[in-house]
Amino acid sequence: MPFGALLLLLWSGEAQLRFVDVVEGSGVDLVTTFGSEEKRYIIEYTGTGAALTDYDSDGDLDLYLVNGSSIELPQAGSPTDRLYRNDGGFRFTDVTDAAGLRDTGWGGGALAGDFDNDGDPDLLVTNFGGGTFRDVSARSGLVEKRLGRGAATIPGDGHSRLDPSSMGEFEEAIADYRRVAVLDPEDSVLHRQLGAAFAGAKLFLPAIEAFQRVVAAAPEDVAAWRQLGSGNLVLQRWEPAIVALERAMDLAGEEGGLLLALGYAHERKPDTERALELNRRAARLAPDSGRPHYRIGRALMAQGKLEEAEKAFTKSASLDPKMPEPLGFLGEIQLKRGDSDLALATLERAVEVDPEYFEACYHLAQVYRRMGRGQEAQKALARYEELKRKKRGVPSQEEVLALR
């Protein structure tokens, strides 16, 4: 049967709502498969979902439609979900293949959000069975072989990052998972969920203990090794973080996020030569990304090589002008060599990019003081203290990268 109707909401003068079906001529032509005509099982009655997201970043909402299947069809032969690009004027184009979306599971619900916090929309689809997109379910710890219908997100760390969850309060999740884990202490899935709930509540030590149980029971679990590495980074336990992240990279292969997380751990250890090597490998994997060059600059700066560090920060800022950190460190280097006017302009750009970048506020206070602008220096220093208190306990980008 057809997926449904595209409904245009109209508002009349008598404050009544009515809908008009505009599917004809829209280009949305998905015909869903959802069980047999006899409808012998409950799964065949529940229908499929949809998600709206601006997948091509052109300012309008595109349409992702979930398809079903049937008991008789093998997963490989099942119908696929569809992605339709919004061309305006209620006209859509099927871009499923171009976007790399060929999900053949028995679909249920779908949601769109920035799962990995990289600024691009991602999709979570619940299945029964099995811009561009790629499947990251396994490495995200979202592999579930039972029936999945709906999906929802909550801001997991209190800073508008999206995390899939079945409940809104981490404390409740921790209590529930603990009770069940006592009944089945060898269940690695339960301990992974418990660890994720602890991490979401910023209880990183018990989170690490939970993920240690996961890798003891399932030593090939890449997602758990990533979580172990990330938790140890947050707690500044550099050696355990390096061990976990190295193991994750052994299993997952060389990835930019893991290389940068490892580089960060080695820089803080400190082993700046090893950090520099890892960051340069990350830069070769992602030559158009600004973050590896930023990390290269940090390692060079730790070695006292300010001229080379300045070049790395400059390249980072040119590749990613929305990233405030390279601008902040550029301003610090310019301040150190006595170029107050240039440092002021650079640091003001950093604060313009991210008004909550507290390190830049600290260096701005130094610049203002050097220029004899005492009142502005006091304001910048007060802003630095305020933002520093607010940011305390928030994971760094390198700690997040370990999870990707």
Salt bridges, closest charged atoms under 4 A:
ASP29 OD1 - ARG82 NH1 3.75
GLU72 OE2 - ARG40 NH2 2.87
ASP87 OD1 - ARG85 NE 2.83
ASP94 OD2 - ARG82 NH1 3.03
ASP97 OD1 - ARG102 NE 2.58
GLU144 OE2 - ARG146 NE 2.77
ASP157 OD2 - ARG161 NE 3.16
ASP176 OD1 - ARG179 NH2 2.27
GLU220 OE2 - ARG247 NH2 3.12
ASP221 OD2 - ARG192 NH2 2.23
GLU239 OE2 - LYS269 NZ 3.04
GLU246 OE2 - ARG274 NH2 3.20
GLU254 OE1 - ARG281 NH2 2.57
GLU255 OE2 - ARG139 NH1 3.88
GLU255 OE1 - ARG226 NH2 2.70
GLU267 OE1 - ARG295 NH2 2.55
GLU267 OE2 - ARG298 NH2 3.70
ASP271 OD2 - HIS266 ND1 3.98
GLU277 OE1 - ARG274 NH1 3.02
GLU277 OE2 - ARG281 NH1 3.18
GLU310 OE1 - ARG337 NH1 2.68
GLU325 OE2 - ARG291 NH2 3.85
GLU332 OE2 - LYS336 NZ 3.68
GLU332 OE1 - HIS363 NE2 3.28
GLU356 OE2 - LYS390 NZ 2.61
GLU376 OE1 - ARG373 NE 2.70
GLU386 OE2 - ARG383 NH1 3.45
GLU398 OE2 - ARG291 NH1 2.95
GLU398 OE2 - ARG295 NH1 3.11
